[in-house]
Amino acid sequence: MRLIIISSSPNKDGLTAACAAAAGDGIVEAGGEVELVSLNDLKVGMCQACDNGWGTCLEQHACQVLDDFQDLHRRTCAADGLVLVTPVYWGEMSESAKAFTDRLRRCEANRDEESALRRKPVLAVAAAGGSGGGMITCLASMERWIQHVRARTFDLLPVNRWSRAYKLDAIRAAAKALTLELK
Ligand SMILES: Cc1cc2nc3c(=O)[nH]c(=O)nc-3n(C[C@H](O)[C@H](O)[C@H](O)COP(=O)(O)O)c2cc1C
């Protein structure tokens, strides 16, 4: 089983990175393989709403804006499950997470039964390190995204500065359970 963890904070040693590491530990404990992606190290730009709103994403299920998206699209679809970890910015996903998930949704959402992410389990983690607010609105948009791409919500986990210690344990346990379920 190969799980891809997509982490989307510029901080290498922040709360988001700790959550991604905890998920990785859980996957390894369950005997799974981890592919850890730090989105902010890649060049994945915003959707350009090509042509009159839809570009090649609608019919060809491929994005025509060429950057690091294409390779990450392929790797994400090839994984058996997905862990999305984002810092909470303004009660939403980070800009890098939004850019990637927006483009991925356009490529996979209109494929119905053929979505490459269909029924794949997704563990979504929202890390709010500031006021601690906005975790739920962030997770709500992540849940909608999971539904749009026809994937399956395995769990939605909010974490803030105060809950960090026990939520890292929960993230590890959730990632372990997800991996064991896939075996
Ligand atoms: C633009 C911006 C907006 C933010 N908005 C929120 C927020 O709505 N709620 C919150 O608790 N923290 C907010 N924060 C703080 C981040 O969630 C916090 O820095 C978090 O720890 C980010 O993860 P990191 O430690 O991996 O960088 C914001 C930070 C930035 C840079």
The ligand as an SDF file (V2000), in Angstrom:
LIG
                    3D

 31 33  0  0  0  0  0  0  0  0999 V2000
   -2.3420   34.1710    6.1530 C   0  0  0  0  0  0  0  0  0  0  0  0
   -2.5400   33.4010    7.4260 C   0  0  0  0  0  0  0  0  0  0  0  0
   -3.8280   33.2090    7.9080 C   0  0  0  0  0  0  0  0  0  0  0  0
   -4.0340   32.4820    9.0860 C   0  0  0  0  0  0  0  0  0  0  0  0
   -5.3070   32.2490    9.5300 N   0  0  0  0  0  0  0  0  0  0  0  0
   -5.4900   31.5000   10.6370 C   0  0  0  0  0  0  0  0  0  0  0  0
   -6.7940   31.1480   11.0920 C   0  0  0  0  0  0  0  0  0  0  0  0
   -7.8060   31.4590   10.4710 O   0  0  0  0  0  0  0  0  0  0  0  0
   -6.9080   30.4340   12.2440 N   0  0  0  0  0  0  0  0  0  0  0  0
   -5.8000   30.0350   12.9530 C   0  0  0  0  0  0  0  0  0  0  0  0
   -5.9420   29.4030   13.9820 O   0  0  0  0  0  0  0  0  0  0  0  0
   -4.5630   30.3170   12.5270 N   0  0  0  0  0  0  0  0  0  0  0  0
   -4.3840   31.0190   11.4020 C   0  0  0  0  0  0  0  0  0  0  0  0
   -3.1280   31.2680   10.9440 N   0  0  0  0  0  0  0  0  0  0  0  0
   -2.0110   30.6800   11.6790 C   0  0  0  0  0  0  0  0  0  0  0  0
   -1.6470   29.3260   11.0790 C   0  0  0  0  0  0  0  0  0  0  0  0
   -2.7190   28.4170   11.1140 O   0  0  0  0  0  0  0  0  0  0  0  0
   -0.4950   28.8070   11.8710 C   0  0  0  0  0  0  0  0  0  0  0  0
    0.6400   29.5550   11.5480 O   0  0  0  0  0  0  0  0  0  0  0  0
   -0.2830   27.3540   11.6440 C   0  0  0  0  0  0  0  0  0  0  0  0
    0.5740   26.9070   12.6610 O   0  0  0  0  0  0  0  0  0  0  0  0
    0.3080   27.1220   10.3030 C   0  0  0  0  0  0  0  0  0  0  0  0
    0.9250   25.9060   10.2690 O   0  0  0  0  0  0  0  0  0  0  0  0
    2.5040   25.8440   10.3310 P   0  0  0  0  0  0  0  0  0  0  0  0
    2.8710   25.8470   11.7800 O   0  0  0  0  0  0  0  0  0  0  0  0
    2.7600   24.5580    9.6600 O   0  0  0  0  0  0  0  0  0  0  0  0
    3.0100   27.0170    9.5770 O   0  0  0  0  0  0  0  0  0  0  0  0
   -2.9050   31.9760    9.7900 C   0  0  0  0  0  0  0  0  0  0  0  0
   -1.6180   32.1750    9.2850 C   0  0  0  0  0  0  0  0  0  0  0  0
   -1.4300   32.8670    8.1080 C   0  0  0  0  0  0  0  0  0  0  0  0
   -0.0360   33.0100    7.5620 C   0  0  0  0  0  0  0  0  0  0  0  0
  1  2  1  0
  2  3  1  0
  2 30  2  0
  3  4  2  0
  4  5  1  0
  4 28  1  0
  5  6  2  0
  6  7  1  0
  6 13  1  0
  7  8  2  0
  7  9  1  0
  9 10  1  0
 10 11  2  0
 10 12  1  0
 12 13  2  0
 13 14  1  0
 14 15  1  0
 14 28  1  0
 15 16  1  0
 16 17  1  0
 16 18  1  0
 18 19  1  0
 18 20  1  0
 20 21  1  0
 20 22  1  0
 22 23  1  0
 23 24  1  0
 24 25  2  0
 24 26  1  0
 24 27  1  0
 28 29  2  0
 29 30  1  0
 30 31  1  0
M  END
$$$$
